[in-house]
Amino acid sequence: MTRSMREGYVETPDGARVAYRVRPGRDPWILLHGLGCDATMWDGVVQALDPEAGLVVVELRGHGGSTLGWKSPSVDLWADDVLRVARAEGLTSPAIAGLSMGGYTALA
């Protein structure tokens, strides 16, 4: 059984709208895409994971359905956005995985 994902977004103080998809479940993961990609790069991974695993797939500002806002994008700003998404979803200690730029963002 595949659980469907719902869409969400958070607004940032500088006017960006950060889009993400959520699949509620246990042991939540946040997945962060690479530069020039969007959340769809994780679709195959999402399908392969245990359907009971919780997922939050973020589209970093300036990518996919997320807008830029007035601040220049940076790894630290993307990390702040991910924290904002995690708080909006009530996540206190999710695992985080990222590819390339998403990996740098996860480390930040």
N, C-alpha and C positions, 0 to 999 in steps of 0.2 A: 504494500500500500504506500503510495506517495502522498505526503501531506502537502497541501497547497501553501503558498507563501502569500502574505499580505504585504501591501506596500505602505510605507510611511515616509515621513520627512520631518526634519527639524529646521527651524530658522535660526540663523546665527546673528549675533549682534551687529555684524557688518552687512547684513542683508542677503547673505547667501542662503539658498535653500538646498539642504543636503538630503538626497533621496536614498532610500534603502529598502530592502525586502527582508521580511522576518518569517521564520518558520519556528513557532514555539516548540519547545521540547526540553529534554534534559541535557545537562552538560553543554551549555551554549558555546558556540564558536562565532567569532567575528571574522569575516573574510574580506580582504582588501586587495583590489585589482592593481595591475601595473599601469604605468604611464601610457596614456593614449588608448587605454582599454576602458571598459565599463563592467558593471556587475555581471553581465552575461558571460564573461570569460569563466565564471565559476559554475555555469549550468551543469556541465558534465560531472563535476565534483559533487554538487548538491544531489544529483540523481544517484550517485554511487554511494553516498553516505547513508548510514542507518537512518530510516525515516523518523525515528524517535529523537534524533539529535537536534538540539536547538541551533538555529542559524540566524545570523544577521549579516546580510551581504550589502555592504555600503558602496555607494557611488561617490567617490571623493569629489570635492568641489571642482567644477570645471570639466567634469567627465559625465557621460551618460545623462541622466535626468537632473543632475545637480548644477546649480548656477555658481558663479564666481564670488559675488559680493564685491565690496570695494577694496578689500585688502589683497595684496599680491599673494598668490598661492605659495605655500612653503610646506615642508614636511611637518614643521611644528604646528602650523595652522590646520593641516589635515588631521594631525593627531588630536588637536583640540576638538575638531568636528566629530571624530570617532568617539571620543569621550562623551560628547554631548548626546550622540546617538545611544551609546550604552546606558547613560543615565535615563534618557527618555524611555528606554525599554526595561528599566529596572534591573540591569545586569550589574552585579558587583564584582565578579571575578571570572569573566569569560576567557576562553582560550582565544588567541588571535593568530591568524595566518595571513601572510601577505606575499605577493609576488613582486619582485623588483621594487618599484617605488612604494608599493603597499607594504613590503617588508621593512623598508626604512621608516615608514609611518608607524608600523607596529612597534618597532624599537623605540621610537620617540614617545 
